[in-house]
Amino acid sequence: MDAKSGQILWQQTLRKVAEASPIIAGNSVIVAAADGRILRFDLQTGKETWMMEVKAGFRGAPAVSDGKLVVANDRGTIFCFGAKK
């Protein structure tokens, strides 16, 4: 949302609810959804730039540190995504 005008800049519709708040990391918005997808959107345009689907949903917010994305699903599995060195 534009801070001055209140105008919505972009929006996305998910297949299923995101039970946790999205996070902002750099120029990306990251959402862990209840349908088992982790999605990354461009902060400025709202365009989906990455998606990963696993076999269980997410109920908690992801975390980002040192260029890595960490999130746990509702089956007790923790995933860490990041650039390989």
JOSULLIN-V375075 format. One line per field, one symbol per residue. psi: psi as a letter, one per 40 degrees, with the letter a starting at -180 (. if undefined). A space follows every 50 residues. Layout:
BEGIN
psi: ???
END
This chain:
BEGIN
psi: hhdddehhdiiihidiiheiiiihhbfihhhhieeeihihihdddehhei ihhieiiheiiiihhfeihhiiieeehhihiihi.
END
